[in-house]
Amino acid sequence: MTNSPSMEEFEALLEQSFETHDVVEGAVVKGIITAFEKDLAVVDVGLKVEGRVLMKEFGAAGRDGSMKVGDEVEVYVDRVENAMGEAVLSREKARREESWIRLEKQFEDGEKVEGVIYNQVKGGFTVDLDGAMAFLPRSQVDIRPIRDVTPLMNNPQPFQILKMDRRRGNIVVSRRSILEESRAEQRSEIVQNLDEGQVVEGVVKNVTDYGAFVDLGGIDGLLHVTDMAWRRVNHPNELLTIGQTVKVQIIRVNQDTHRISLGMKQLESDPWEAIEAKYPIEAKITGRVTNITDYGAFVEIEPGIEGLIHVSEMSWTKKNVHPGKIVSTSEEVEVIVLEVDPSKRRISLGLKQTLDNPWHAFADQFPVGAEVEGEVKNKTEFGLFIGLDGDVDGMVHLSDLDWNKSGEEAIEDYNKGDMVKAVVLDVDIEKERISLGVKQLGTDVVGEAADSGAIRKGGIVTCEVLEVKDGGLEVSIADTELTSFIKRSDLSRDRDEQRPERFSVGQKVDARVIQFDKKTRRVGVSIKALEIAEEKEAVAQYGSTDSGASLGDILGAALKDQDDK
């Protein structure tokens, strides 16, 4: 080598090195190159013996021959003396130690570090941070998973240190955090240049069930499915595909979260404008069924305009049927406009209104008083439901089943499936109710008797004995179809005459009506009451027992007068 120092200078450098270094194993120290042997540099670090270091460990300087005797270098003392009596030195380990010190400072300060991805290992990659080896997890390579990392290898690039463990010699770095930070800065700049109402172009990046993400040149915006078109869109893939370029309007921009809401339908005219004039109430229109729910069916009457047929407006007679049993998706249907609310963007439609109202038809065919026949569809606690012509039902209330039995008793005579005749009592078209009566097919003997005056409370009736019982007599009332029971105590005023056995079947007796209730249909008669009434009448007419005439005389005169008449 040329320009070698003189012996005096060399000794001075050695002396200076000895004074400034306290050489120990595992430390990085400064040494002086004293000679070169082939591809080795002989280095004196102030020990009794010198050490040798491969020239390639000094990097470019070791390869291009620019190093010379007397140069000061930093090396790592592996061992003070080996079996051959030499010091074991390493420039590579010294570089690594220097890197650790520098990297720890950068880690504490949150600074970025530069490194090179040079090898692939399980779960990630190894990165050379100027002599210190670091681990780059696969999840920290990029913002999104990438299949081929080859273009990124052997290229110096920035990393962020996530974790350092000097004792274990572990360093974990991330390239993704650098990209995210850069992207955030870019996003912030892009967002600041976006205004609500602005129309921009973007590329569809991803399509989900609820919408699509559109790349606006470094930042994504959400195009919700409800803002894609004025008409119903069941799934965004009906309109969009990944990679498609679309024109959208900025609806909302959040400068803090960088969230951007986009719209496509806003670029088209709103079909709901002037909707009331276009679809007046009771107008008959045709549409296509787009969606069926439990509560009804949606019908598209033009692109962007849908109306709802509520389940209650689907059929006159099918009340508890799912809408899917009446209409099907994509079916063309004729409907009537029932209500239009532009502010709520709602149109109510009716399907049953396009068909004849069966309640009207029934009322026309079977007016009040008409006789009908139908099958018992159901028995309830308040009456019978009868199926009638036109697929409508009529109800017979308990009180209209029988003139003489209670409703609870009478309903037990009927079973589901029985054919029953009845009379139409009332038809309420608006409430869709038909009232029927079974008892009205027969005669109301009590009502007729009351209306004609044949029986009235206090009146006298002739009865025929039907049956003699220990407790009294079962009798029929002449000129009516009514029956009654005369209790033993009512057979006579005289206690000795209150014997049922003194009467015989077929015998006719007069009695006074002591009870007559048209509502409960009960008639009570009494021979005793008649006798008492006749006695009072005789006393009033022929005098009192106090006048000197005996009761026998009075009654005898009264009876004689009655016979004369």
C-alpha positions in Angstrom: 0.0 0.0 0.0 1.2 3.6 -0.7 1.3 6.6 1.7 2.0 4.4 4.7 2.6 6.3 8.0 6.1 6.6 9.5 7.1 4.4 12.4 6.8 7.4 14.7 3.2 8.2 13.5 2.2 4.5 13.7 3.5 4.2 17.3 1.6 7.4 18.2 -1.6 6.0 16.8 -1.2 2.8 18.8 -0.4 4.7 21.9 -3.6 6.8 21.4 -5.7 3.7 20.9 -4.4 2.1 24.0 -5.2 5.2 26.1 -8.7 5.6 24.8 -10.0 2.0 24.8 -10.8 -0.3 27.6 -11.0 -3.5 25.5 -13.5 -6.2 26.7 -15.2 -9.1 24.9 -18.6 -8.3 23.4 -17.8 -4.6 22.9 -17.4 -2.4 19.8 -14.0 -0.7 19.9 -11.8 1.4 17.6 -8.7 -0.3 16.1 -5.9 0.6 13.7 -5.2 -1.4 10.5 -1.5 -2.5 10.8 -1.2 -4.7 7.7 -3.0 -6.6 4.9 -2.8 -10.3 4.3 -4.5 -11.4 1.1 -8.3 -10.9 1.8 -7.7 -10.1 5.5 -7.0 -6.9 7.3 -4.8 -7.1 10.4 -6.2 -4.8 13.1 -4.7 -3.8 16.5 -7.2 -2.9 19.1 -4.7 -2.4 22.0 -4.5 -6.0 23.0 -1.3 -8.1 23.4 -2.3 -9.8 20.1 -3.8 -8.5 16.9 -6.9 -9.7 15.1 -7.8 -10.4 11.5 -11.0 -9.3 9.7 -12.2 -10.3 6.2 -11.9 -7.3 3.9 -15.5 -7.9 2.5 -16.8 -7.1 6.0 -15.8 -3.5 5.4 -18.1 -3.2 2.5 -17.2 -1.2 -0.6 -14.1 0.2 1.0 -12.8 -3.3 1.5 -13.5 -4.3 -2.1 -12.2 -1.3 -4.0 -8.8 -1.2 -2.2 -9.3 2.3 -0.7 -8.4 1.1 2.7 -4.8 1.6 3.9 -2.5 0.8 6.9 -3.1 3.2 9.7 -6.9 3.6 9.0 -9.0 3.7 12.1 -11.9 1.2 12.1 -14.6 0.1 14.5 -14.8 -3.7 15.1 -16.6 -6.0 17.5 -14.4 -8.0 20.0 -15.7 -11.5 19.9 -12.9 -13.0 22.0 -9.8 -11.5 23.3 -7.7 -14.5 22.4 -8.5 -17.8 20.6 -6.6 -21.1 20.5 -4.2 -19.6 18.0 -3.4 -16.7 20.3 -5.2 -14.2 18.1 -8.0 -11.7 18.9 -11.3 -12.7 17.2 -12.7 -9.5 15.7 -15.8 -8.8 13.5 -16.6 -5.7 11.5 -20.1 -7.3 10.6 -21.0 -7.6 14.3 -19.8 -4.1 14.9 -22.1 -2.8 12.2 -25.0 -4.8 13.6 -24.3 -3.4 17.1 -24.2 0.2 15.7 -27.4 -0.5 13.8 -29.2 -1.7 17.0 -28.1 1.5 18.9 -29.3 3.7 16.1 -32.5 1.7 15.5 -33.4 1.8 19.2 -33.1 5.6 19.1 -35.3 5.8 16.0 -37.9 3.4 17.6 -38.1 5.6 20.7 -38.6 8.7 18.5 -41.1 7.0 16.2 -39.0 7.6 13.1 -39.1 5.5 9.9 -36.1 3.3 9.1 -34.8 2.1 5.8 -34.3 -1.5 5.0 -34.2 -4.2 2.3 -36.5 -7.2 2.0 -34.0 -10.0 1.1 -35.5 -13.3 2.1 -38.8 -15.2 2.6 -39.4 -17.1 5.8 -42.4 -18.8 7.4 -45.1 -16.3 8.1 -43.3 -13.4 6.4 -40.0 -12.0 5.3 -36.6 -10.9 6.6 -35.4 -7.3 6.3 -31.9 -6.0 6.5 -31.8 -2.7 8.4 -28.2 -1.8 7.7 -26.8 -4.9 9.4 -29.6 -5.6 11.9 -32.0 -8.3 10.8 -35.8 -7.7 11.2 -39.0 -9.7 10.7 -41.7 -8.4 8.4 -45.0 -10.4 8.9 -46.9 -11.1 5.8 -49.9 -9.1 7.0 -47.7 -6.0 7.3 -46.4 -6.1 3.7 -49.2 -4.1 2.1 -52.6 -2.6 2.9 -54.2 -5.5 0.9 -52.9 -9.0 0.6 -50.5 -9.3 -2.4 -49.6 -12.6 -4.1 -46.2 -11.8 -5.6 -43.6 -10.0 -3.4 -40.7 -10.3 -5.8 -40.9 -6.7 -7.1 -40.5 -5.5 -3.5 -37.4 -7.5 -2.7 -33.8 -6.1 -2.7 -35.1 -2.6 -3.0 -34.4 -0.1 -0.2 -37.6 1.3 1.2 -39.0 2.7 4.4 -40.4 0.7 7.3 -41.9 1.3 10.7 -40.5 -0.6 13.7 -43.4 -2.2 15.6 -41.4 -4.0 18.3 -37.8 -4.4 19.5 -36.3 -7.0 21.9 -32.5 -6.4 22.4 -32.1 -9.4 24.7 -33.6 -11.8 22.1 -32.4 -9.9 19.1 -35.9 -9.6 17.7 -37.1 -6.7 15.6 -40.6 -6.6 13.9 -41.2 -4.0 11.2 -44.2 -2.9 9.1 -44.4 -1.6 5.5 -48.2 -1.4 5.7 -48.2 1.3 8.3 -46.0 3.5 6.1 -48.4 3.0 3.2 -51.5 3.7 5.4 -49.9 6.9 6.7 -49.1 8.0 3.1 -52.6 7.0 2.0 -54.2 8.9 4.9 -52.3 12.0 3.8 -53.4 11.5 0.3 -57.0 10.9 1.3 -57.1 14.0 3.4 -55.9 16.1 0.4 -58.5 14.5 -1.9 -61.3 14.9 0.6 -60.5 18.6 1.0 -61.0 19.0 -2.7 -64.4 17.3 -2.7 -67.7 19.3 -2.3 -71.2 18.0 -1.7 -73.2 18.1 -5.0 -70.0 17.7 -7.1 -70.2 15.2 -9.9 -67.2 13.0 -10.3 -66.1 9.7 -12.1 -64.9 6.7 -10.3 -64.2 3.0 -10.7 -66.3 0.3 -8.9 -63.9 -1.4 -6.5 -66.1 -3.7 -4.6 -69.8 -4.8 -4.6 -71.6 -5.8 -1.5 -75.2 -6.6 -0.5 -75.8 -3.1 0.7 -74.0 -1.1 -2.0 -70.7 -0.6 -3.9 -67.4 1.0 -3.1 -66.2 3.4 -5.7 -62.5 4.5 -6.0 -62.4 8.3 -6.6 -58.7 8.3 -7.3 -57.1 7.3 -4.0 -60.1 7.4 -1.8 -63.2 5.2 -1.7 -66.8 6.4 -1.5 -69.9 4.3 -0.6 -72.7 4.2 -3.2 -75.6 2.8 -1.2 -78.1 0.5 -2.9 -80.9 3.0 -2.2 -79.0 5.7 -4.0 -78.3 3.7 -7.2 -81.7 4.2 -8.9 -85.1 5.6 -8.1 -86.6 2.2 -8.7 -86.1 -0.8 -6.3 -82.7 -2.5 -6.7 -82.7 -5.9 -5.0 -78.9 -6.3 -5.3 -76.3 -3.8 -6.5 -74.9 -6.4 -9.0 -78.1 -5.8 -11.0 -76.5 -2.4 -12.1 -72.8 -2.5 -11.3 -69.7 -4.7 -11.9 -66.2 -4.5 -10.4 -64.0 -2.4 -12.6 -66.9 -0.4 -14.2 -66.4 3.3 -14.5 -69.4 5.3 -13.2 -70.5 8.9 -12.9 -71.6 9.7 -9.3 -72.6 12.7 -7.3 -71.1 13.5 -3.9 -74.0 13.4 -1.4 -72.1 13.8 1.9 -68.4 14.3 2.9 -67.2 13.8 6.5 -63.9 15.7 6.8 -63.1 14.0 10.1 -63.7 10.4 9.2 -63.1 10.8 5.5 -66.3 9.0 4.7 -67.9 9.9 1.4 -71.5 9.0 0.4 -72.2 8.8 -3.3 -75.4 8.7 -5.4 -76.3 7.8 -9.0 -80.0 8.4 -9.0 -79.5 12.0 -8.0 -78.1 12.6 -11.5 -81.6 11.8 -12.9 -84.9 13.6 -12.5 -87.1 12.6 -9.5 -90.0 10.6 -10.9 -92.0 11.5 -7.7 -92.4 15.1 -8.9 -96.0 15.9 -9.9 -97.0 12.3 -9.0 -100.4 13.2 -7.7 -101.5 14.6 -11.1 -100.1 11.6 -12.9 -101.9 9.0 -10.7 -105.2 10.4 -9.4 -107.2 8.6 -6.8 -109.4 5.7 -8.2 -107.3 5.6 -11.4 -107.0 2.1 -12.8 -103.4 1.3 -13.8 -101.2 -1.7 -14.6 -97.9 -2.6 -12.9 -95.4 -5.4 -12.2 -95.0 -7.1 -8.8 -91.5 -6.5 -7.6 -91.5 -7.8 -4.1 -93.8 -9.7 -1.8 -93.8 -9.4 2.0 -96.0 -10.6 4.9 -97.9 -7.4 4.9 -98.5 -7.0 1.1 -96.9 -6.7 -2.3 -94.9 -3.9 -4.0 -95.9 -3.1 -7.6 -93.7 -1.0 -9.9 -96.1 1.2 -12.0 -93.1 2.9 -13.8 -89.3 3.0 -13.4 -88.6 4.4 -9.9 -92.2 4.4 -8.7 -93.6 1.6 -6.6 -96.9 1.3 -4.8 -97.9 -1.1 -2.0 -101.0 -3.3 -2.2 -101.6 -3.9 1.5 -102.7 -7.4 2.4 -106.1 -6.0 3.4 -106.6 -4.7 -0.1 -105.7 -7.9 -2.0 -108.9 -9.9 -1.8 -112.5 -9.4 -0.7 -112.8 -12.8 0.9 -109.3 -14.2 1.5 -108.5 -12.5 4.8 -105.8 -14.7 6.4 -103.9 -15.7 3.3 -100.2 -14.8 2.6 -99.9 -12.3 -0.3 -97.7 -14.8 -2.1 -100.8 -17.0 -2.5 -102.6 -14.3 -4.4 -99.9 -12.7 -6.6 -96.4 -13.8 -7.7 -93.2 -11.8 -8.3 -92.9 -10.3 -11.9 -96.7 -10.8 -12.4 -98.5 -8.1 -14.3 -101.5 -6.9 -12.2 -104.2 -4.3 -12.6 -104.7 -2.1 -9.6 -106.6 0.9 -8.4 -104.9 4.0 -6.9 -106.2 4.4 -3.3 -103.9 7.1 -1.9 -100.8 9.1 -3.0 -98.4 10.8 -0.5 -95.6 12.6 -2.3 -93.9 13.8 0.9 -93.5 10.2 2.2 -93.1 8.9 -1.4 -95.9 6.3 -0.9 -98.7 5.1 -3.1 -101.4 2.8 -1.8 -102.9 0.5 -4.3 -105.9 -1.9 -4.3 -106.2 -5.2 -6.1 -109.6 -6.3 -4.9 -111.2 -3.0 -6.1 -110.7 -4.2 -9.7 -113.0 -7.1 -9.0 -116.7 -7.2 -8.2 -117.5 -6.7 -4.5 -119.1 -10.0 -3.5 -120.9 -8.3 -0.7 -122.7 -6.0 -3.2 -123.5 -9.0 -5.3 -124.9 -10.9 -2.4 -127.0 -8.0 -1.2 -128.5 -7.7 -4.7 -129.2 -11.4 -5.0 -130.4 -12.0 -1.4 -132.1 -9.0 0.1 -133.2 -8.9 3.7 -135.8 -11.6 4.3 -134.5 -13.9 1.6 -133.9 -17.6 2.5 -130.4 -19.0 1.9 -128.6 -22.2 2.5 -125.0 -22.9 3.3 -122.4 -25.1 5.1 -121.4 -24.5 8.7 -117.8 -23.3 8.4 -117.1 -22.7 12.0 -118.7 -22.8 15.5 -117.8 -20.1 18.0 -118.8 -19.0 21.4 -121.1 -16.4 19.9 -122.7 -18.3 17.0 -122.3 -20.1 13.7 -120.4 -19.0 10.5 -122.2 -20.2 7.3 -120.5 -20.3 3.9 -122.7 -18.6 1.3 -122.8 -18.0 -2.5 -120.0 -15.7 -3.8 -117.4 -17.1 -1.3 -118.7 -14.9 1.5 -119.7 -16.0 5.1 -122.7 -15.1 7.1 -123.1 -15.4 10.9 -126.0 -16.7 12.9 -125.9 -15.3 16.4 -126.7 -17.5 19.3 -129.9 -15.5 19.9 -131.1 -16.2 16.4 -130.8 -20.0 16.5 -134.1 -21.1 18.2 -137.2 -19.4 19.6 -137.6 -21.7 22.6 -134.1 -22.8 23.5 -131.2 -20.8 24.8 -128.4 -20.1 22.3 -125.9 -22.2 24.3 -128.4 -25.2 24.1 -129.4 -24.6 20.5 -125.8 -24.4 19.1 -125.1 -27.9 20.3 -127.5 -29.2 17.7 -125.1 -28.1 14.9 -121.8 -29.4 13.7 -119.1 -28.2 11.3 -120.0 -29.3 7.8 -123.8 -29.3 8.4 -126.0 -27.8 5.7 -128.2 -25.1 7.3 -131.0 -23.0 6.0 -131.4 -19.4 7.3 -133.0 -16.1 6.6 -131.0 -12.9 5.7 -131.5 -10.4 8.6 -129.0 -7.7 7.5 -126.1 -7.1 5.0 -123.5 -4.4 5.9 -121.5 -4.0 2.8 -119.0 -1.5 4.3 -118.2 -3.8 7.3 -118.5 -6.9 5.1 -120.9 -8.6 7.5 -124.0 -10.7 6.8 -126.4 -11.4 9.7 -128.5 -14.6 9.4 -131.3 -16.1 11.5 -132.3 -19.8 11.7 -135.2 -19.4 14.1 -136.8 -16.8 11.8 -137.7 -19.8 9.5 -140.2 -20.9 12.1 -143.1 -19.2 13.9 -142.6 -17.1 17.0 -145.6 -18.3 18.9 -144.8 -16.1 21.9 -144.4 -13.1 19.8 -147.6 -13.7 17.9 -149.5 -14.3 21.1 -148.2 -11.1 22.5 -148.8 -9.1 19.4 -152.4 -10.4 18.9 -153.2 -9.8 22.6 -154.3 -13.5 23.0 -152.2 -13.6 26.1 -151.5 -10.8 28.4 -150.6 -10.6 32.1 -153.8 -10.6 34.2 -155.8 -12.1 31.3 -157.9 -15.3 31.6 -157.1 -18.3 29.4 -158.5 -21.7 28.9 -156.0 -24.5 29.4 -156.1 -28.2 28.5 -154.4 -30.6 30.9 -151.5 -32.4 29.1 -150.0 -34.3 32.0 -150.7 -34.7 35.7 -147.6 -34.7 37.9 -147.1 -34.7 41.7 -146.0 -31.1 41.6 -148.7 -29.8 39.4 -150.2 -29.8 35.9 -148.5 -29.5 32.4 -151.1 -27.6 30.3 -151.5 -26.2 26.8 -153.1 -22.7 26.3 -156.0 -22.7 23.9 -155.7 -20.9 20.6 -151.8 -20.8 20.9 -149.0 -23.2 20.7 -147.8 -22.3 24.1 -147.5 -24.6 27.1 -147.2 -23.8 30.8 -147.0 -25.5 34.2 -149.4 -24.9 37.0 -147.8 -25.6 40.3 -149.6 -27.5 43.0 -150.0 -24.3 45.1 -151.7 -22.6 42.2 -154.3 -25.3 41.6 -156.8 -23.8 44.1 -157.4 -21.2 46.7 -158.6 -23.9 49.0 -155.7 -25.9 50.4 -157.7 -29.1 50.4 -158.3 -28.7 46.7 -154.6 -28.3 45.7 -154.4 -31.9 44.6 -153.2 -32.6 41.0 -154.9 -36.0 41.0 -158.4 -34.4 41.0 -157.6 -33.3 37.4 -157.4 -35.6 34.4 -155.6 -35.4 31.0 -157.8 -33.6 28.4 -159.7 -31.7 31.1 -160.2 -28.0 30.3 -159.7 -25.5 33.1 -159.7 -21.7 33.2 -156.7 -19.9 34.7 -155.3 -16.4 35.2 -152.0 -15.3 33.4 -149.7 -14.3 36.3 -146.5 -14.1 34.2 -145.8 -13.3 30.6 -142.2 -12.4 29.5 -141.7 -12.2 25.8 -137.9 -11.9 26.1 -137.5 -15.0 28.3 -140.5 -16.6 26.6 -142.0 -17.7 29.9 -145.8 -18.0 30.5 -147.2 -18.6 34.0 -150.9 -19.4 34.8 -152.7 -19.9 38.0 -156.2 -21.3 38.9 -155.8 -19.9 42.4 -155.2 -16.4 41.1 -158.3 -16.6 39.0 -160.4 -17.6 42.0 -159.0 -14.8 44.1 -159.6 -12.3 41.3 -163.2 -13.5 40.8 -163.9 -13.2 44.6 -162.6 -9.7 44.6 -164.7 -8.8 41.7 -167.9 -10.3 43.3 -167.3 -8.5 46.5 -166.8 -5.3 44.7 -170.0 -5.8 42.7 -172.4 -7.4 45.1 -171.4 -5.9 48.4 -169.3 -6.6 51.4 -169.7 -9.4 54.0 -170.1 -6.6 56.5 -173.4 -5.6 55.0 -175.1 -8.7 56.5 -174.9 -10.9 53.4 -172.8 -14.0 53.7 -169.9 -14.8 51.4 -172.0 -17.7 50.0 -174.8 -15.4 49.2 -172.5 -13.0 47.4 -170.8 -15.7 45.4 -174.1 -17.4 44.7 -175.6 -14.2 43.3 -172.4 -13.6 41.3 -172.6 -17.1 39.8 -176.3 -16.8 39.1 -175.7 -13.4 37.3 -172.8 -15.0 35.3 -175.1 -17.9 34.3 -177.8 -15.5 33.2 -175.4 -13.6 31.1 
